[in-house]
Amino acid sequence: MFQAVGNAALKKDNKLKKTAPRRQVHLKIDVILLLAVITLVIFGLLMVYSASWDYSFRLFGSASQIFQRQVLWFFLGSLVAGALIFIDYHFLGKIAVYLGAVTIFLLLAVFVVNDLRNNAMRTLIQGSVQPSELAKLVVILYLAVWLYSKRDKLEDVTFGLIPLGAILGLVGGLILAQPDLSTAITILLIGGIMFFLAGGDLRQIGFLLLITLAFGWVIVAIHPTGASRVSDYLAGLRNPLEGSYHVQRSLEAFVKGGWFGVGIGNSETKLTGLPVPPTDSIFAVIGEETGVVGATILVILYTVLLWRGLSIARRAPDGFGSLLAAGLAIWLVMEALINMAVMVGLLPIAGNALPFISAGGSNLVVSLAAIGILLNISRLSVKTQEEEAKTFSAVVSLRRWDRRRRLSRSRRTQRSEG
């Protein structure tokens, strides 16, 4: 008898377990963005090793020196990104002014340290830190704070265009003096895009564009590097064989790679004079070793990054988060597009790195930090939606409970009257 009762209870317990709803695990971040970035970083480490072993041996006497540094920077960048996922981006907005001051201090320190490399002063700590990379991220953060706070006054030139020009002029001027022409132009482009996203007056945006074009023309006219790059670019448009040596070798790599590439590690141009294969020219190595198919997949991954970044911006809890997310996503993809366009001769030679792919600690850490901020905005968006849903459910429940109570009192009244 007791055994039968026990078996019945056991069957009932098993039935309840089967019918009980399963608890779903829901990650409060944009998983698609995270997977796309992980794929980019892993592929980047693979390509850095492939593109750098000969270059690293000739430069440092060790075939794995550049790769080992990249791995260390990857771990540091991952820690920074992991921390930023859980640090409310509003806190970053509160300290944006201080971060801007630190960035300007570091840009000035470059001239004091005077570490001349490749005829430029751009680095600190024996070439390990490049403040201009940090400047891109901090400019986006600062402009997101400033433009959002002045969103109702941007049509006024004294509140919109003039202060924006002062901010960009200070940072861009310090970077241009290093000299770093491509990064200075990138800073100006970022400023214009952020001003447009914030709802700036179209007339001011057009005026800003004219100023930027005029500024670029003056720089090209007086800057020997800029003038030679533009002349080589124009010659290359007429005939690829008359373009710069850099672009000629890059196009050679793509031709050798064909549709499916020669295989990872089998590139020849990286061994026969392709300029800086682990950094600026790594997309050419990718084109040769993985072919058009591999290069196309890389473009698709950056497209996914832009899609998810703009999606996060659209769902952000407030305008500041929306502006910040859109600025970060557009910046990262813009850097990638510039690098890839340069390697196939569609733009003049620029020193923009390929985010998550090119060798370079400062760029990798800053890019991962940007992803950490994007994932933080995504996480807080989900949290805000859940809190709003709970509040709505609570209100609905109270209304139902209140309605039941009123109906109950109505019945009692009728009975008492009868």
N, C-alpha and C positions, 0 to 999 in steps of 0.2 A: 504493500500500500504506500509506504513512505517513498519507495523507489519510483513508483508511478507518479506520485506528486512531484518528486524531484525532476523526473524526465519532462513532465509537463511544464514546470517552471523554466527548465533549461531551453526548451523549444520556444517558449514565449520570449525569453531573453534574447535568443538568437534572432527571432522575428523582429523584435524591436530594434536590434542593431542594424538589420538589413534595411528597415524602413526609415531609420533615422537619417536626416539630411546630412550629407558629408560637408565638412567644413572646408571651404575652398581657400587656398593660399593666394592672396592678392598682393602683388608687389606695387607699392605706391609710387613707382617711378615709371618713366617711359622705357619699357623693355626693348622696343624696337631700336630706339636710339642707342641704348646701351650695347646691344648686340652689334650694331653697325660700327660703333667706335671700337669695340673689342676686336672685331674683324680687321679694321683698319690698322690698329696698333700691332697686332700679331703679324699681319702681312708686312707692315713697315719694318719690324725687327728682322724678319726674314730677308727683306730686300736690302736693308742696311748692311747685314752681314755679307750678302752676295756682292753688293756694290763697293764695299769698303776694304776688303781684305788686302788687295794689292795697293790701293791708295794709302791705307793705314800702315802697311809695312814700309813703304817708301818714306812716309812722314814721321813715324814713331819707332820703326824697327820692330813692330809687333803687328801681325796680321789681324789680331782680334781687339786691338786697343779701342778703336772707334765703336765697335759693337758692344764691348763691355761697358763703356761709358754710357751708351744709349740705354742699355738694360738698367743701369743704376739710375739714370734720369727717369726711366719709365716707372720704377718703383717709387721714386720720390713724387713724381707727378700723380701716381695712383693714390698715394697717401693724401696729397693735397686735394685731389678730386673727391676722395671719400669723405674728407672732413667737410668740404664745401657742400656736399649733398645734405648734411644735417645742420649746417649753419644758415639760419634764415637770411635770405638775400636782402631783406630790409635792413639787417644789421650792416651788411656790406655798403648799403646806401648811406647809412649814418656815418661811416668812416671813409667815404669816398674822397672827401677833401684831404684827409690825412694820407691816404694812399696816393693821391695825386702829388702831394708835396714830397713824399718819399721817392716817387718816380722821377720827378724833376731833379731832386738831389742826386739820384743815381745817374741821370743823364749828364749832369754837370760833373760828377765824379769821373766820368769817362775821360774828360779832358785833363783832369788833374793826374789821373793814373798814367795817361798818355801811352797806352799799350798799342803800339802801331802794328797792325797786321793787314797785309794786302793793301797798303797805302790808305788805311782807314783806322780811326779810333772808335771802336764800337763795343769793346768788351771790358770786363772787370775780372779779377781773380784769375789771372793767367789765361784769359780767353774762355773761361767757363761760363760766365754770366753776360748776357746781352740785354741791357736795360730797355732797348728799343722794342723788344718783344713784349716785355711787361707793359710798356706804354700803350700798346694797342688795346690790351684788355682793360687797363685802368681808364683810358679815354672813353671807351664804350660805357663803362660803369658810371663814370662821372657825368657824361653827357645824358645818360638815361635819368639820373637823379635831377640834373639841372633842367633838362628839357621838360620833364614831367612836372616839376614845380613851377615852371614858367609857361605851361601849356596854354593858358588863357591870354598870355601877353606876347606870344611869338610873332604876331603880325606887326608889333611895334619894333622898328629897327633897333632902337636903343636897348630893348630887352631880348631881341632875337639875333639878328645877323651880326651886330657889332661884338657882343660878348662871345658869340660862337667863334668869330674870326680871331678874337684875342686868345681864346683857349687853344684853338688849333694852331694858331701862329706861334705861340710859345713852345708847345711840344714839338710841332713839326719843324720849327726853326732849329731847335737843339739837335734834332735827329739829322736834319739836312747838313748841319755843320760838321758831322762826324767824318766824312760825309756818307749818308745813306739815302740816296735819292728815292729808291723804290719804297722804303718804309715811310718816308715823309709823304709821298703821294698816297700811300695806303691810308695814312692818318687823315688826310684831307678827304678821301673818298668815304671813309667811315663817318666823318663828321657830316658830310652832305647827306648820306643815307639816313643817319639818325635824325637829322633835322627834318627830312622829308617824312619819316615814319611818325615823328611827333606831331605832324600836322602843320609844319611851317608854311608860310605864305609862298605861293608858287612864284611870285615876282622876286621874292628874296632868294628862293632856290635858284632861279635863273640867273640872278645877279651873282650868286655864289659860284655858279658853274662858270660864268664868264671870268670871274676873278681867278678861279682855279686854272682855267685854260691859259689865261694871261701869265699867271705865275709859272705854269709849266713851260710856256714858251720862253720866258726869260731865263729860267733855270737851264733849259736845253741850250739856249744861245750862249750862256756864259760858262756853263759847266762842261769841261772837255769830255768827261765820261758820258754825260747825257747826250751831247751832240754826236759823238761817235756811235752811240747805240741807236739813235734815231736814223742816222744816215745808213747804217748797216741794215736796219729794219726796212727802210724804204727800198734799198737795193735788193734785199731778199724777196720783197713782194714782186718785184719785176722779174727776178730770176733767182730761184733758191740757191743756185751755185755761186751767186755773188753776195749772199748774205754773210753774216758773221761766222767765224770759225765754229763758235759754240753751236749755233743753230745747224750748220752743215753737218757736224758730227752727230747731233741729236737726230736729225732726219735720216742720216745713215743708219743709226741704230734701229729706228722704226722700220726702215726698208728691209734690213736683215731679219727683223723679228717676224715679218709677215703677219698672217692671221693668228697663228698659235704659238709663236715664239720659238726660240732655240733651246729653251729649258732654263730653269733656275740655276744660276751660277755659270752659265755658258756664254755670257756676253763677251764680245771681242772689243767693242768700242771702249769699254771701261778700262781696258788694258792698253789701248793704243792712242790715248790722248784726249778722250772725252773729258772736258773740264769738270772738276769736283763731282765725280759720280755719286758719292754718298749724300750730297746735299742738294744743290740747285738742279743737278742733272739726273736725279734718281728716277724721274718719270721716263727719261729716255732709256735707262737701264730696264725699267719695267716693260716698256714697249718692245725692247729687243728680246727679253727673256720670256715674257708671257704673251707677246703679240697683241694684235688689235683686240682680241677677246679679253685678255687680262686687263688692258687699259680701259676697255669699256666697262668691265665689272667695277673697276675703281671709280669711274665716273658715276656709276649707279649708286655706289655706297655714299659718295658725297651728296648725291641727289636725295637719298634717303635721310641723310643728316639734315639737309635744308628743310625737307618736308616735315620731319618730326620737330625741328626747332621752331618752325613757323606755327605748327600745330600747338606746341607748348605755349607760344606767345599768344595764340588766340584764346586759350583756356586759362591764362594766367589770372590770379586773384585780383590784380589791379593793373592800372595803366603803366606803372613803373616796371612791374614784372614783365608785362607784355613788350614794352619797349626794349628792356634789357635782353630778353630771350631772342627777339627778332634781330637785334644788333649783333649778338654773339653768333647766332647761326649764319647770318649773312656774311659776317666777317670771315669765319672759318672757310666757308665755301668759296668766297671771293678770292681768298689767298690761294686756294687749290686751283681755281680756274685760271688765275693769272700765271701760276707756275706751269700748268699744263699748256696754256696757250703760248707761252714763251718758247717752250720746248719744240713746238711744231711751227714756229715762225709767225704766229698770228698777232703777237705783241712784241714790242722792243724788249731786249734783254733786261730782266729785273731780278733782284736778289730774293724774291719771295720764296719761302720754304713751302714744301708740300706738307700740310698739317698731318701729324700722326705718322708720316712716312719718312721724311727727310731726317738725316742725322743732325742732331743739334739739341742740346739739353734745354735751353731756355724756351725754344719754340714748343717742344714736346710738353714741358711742365705747364706752360701757360695755356696751351690748347686743351690739355686734360683738365686744368682748372676751370676753363670755360664750360666744358662738359659737366663738371661737378655743379656749377651754378645752374645750368639748364635743367639738370636732374632735380636740383633743389626746388626750382620753380614748379616743375612737374609734380613733385611730391606734395608741395603745399597746395597746389591746385586740387589734387585728389582729396587731400585732407579737408579743404574748404568745402568741396562738393559733398563730402560725407557728413560734415557738420550741418550743412544746410538741409540735407536730406533728413537727418535726425530731427532737426528743429521742425521741419514740415510734418514729419510723421507724428511728432509729439502734439502739434497743434491739431492735426486731424483726429488723433486719439481723444484729446480733450473735448473736441466738438462732438464726437460720437458719444462719449460718456455723458456729456451734458445733455444731449438729446434724449438718451435713454432715461436719464433721471427725470426730465420733464414729462416724458410719456408715462412714467411710473406714477408720478404725482397726479396726472390727469385721471388715471384709472381709479385711484383711491378716492378722488373727489366724486366721481360718478357713483361709486358704490355707497358712499356715505349719504349722498343725496337720495339714492333709492331706498 
